[in-house]
């Protein structure tokens, strides 16, 4: 039986803008700090059509299987700008779920991107369109159209359970889904990690400078490494 539900509310623009300042790696660091990383970083094989593609937005989910793209058509033509369509395609390998015609329509509508747990086709065309498309790879075989499938229901995409309305981010490293009710704290934790990394970059550059000038070399060992070494010595 089909399950076609309404689009979830868009994530507030101020949160999207704030999240846009981070990479997926930064977001994963933030979730890891909060103990949330497990189950929210998609399978490593789900990658963008081209490395320059980056996506961020509110999840509109599609439940389908066996190369059936009828539910994806419904999602595209009922979607709005600001959403990322997340296709729970069960990692089906025998047929592509979409190509450049569907990608072109989605781009014209203003959809932020599409993430497919399965395969797509028309790589060159999708690359020219430029709208972010992520998938497990490419397969020229045509999709089928059967239905019913489901829209805006919980789906499994890349071994991650995605709820309609979650924050979806994707770049050259992969795709991550942030639970909607944890977005603000994940962004705060990500900002802390970015600040730490900035300090480490400064420390590394200072070490290089001292090495070039012949000055005494500063200790480059991170504090957390020293703490772990001391604990091991105590055992």
Buried (B, 14 or more C-beta within 10 A) or exposed (E): EEEBEEBBEBBEEEBBEBBEEBBBBBBBBBBBBEEBBEEBBBBEEBBBBBEEBBBBBBBBBBBBBEBBBBBBBBBBEBBEEBBBBBBBBBBBEEBBBBBBEBBBBBBEBEBBBBBBBBBBBBBEBBBEBEBBBBBBBBBEEEBBEBBBBBBBBBBBBBBBBBBBBBBBBBBBBBBBBBBBEBBEBBBEBBBEBBEEEEEEEEBEEBBEEBEEEEEEEEEEEEEEEEEEEEEEEEE
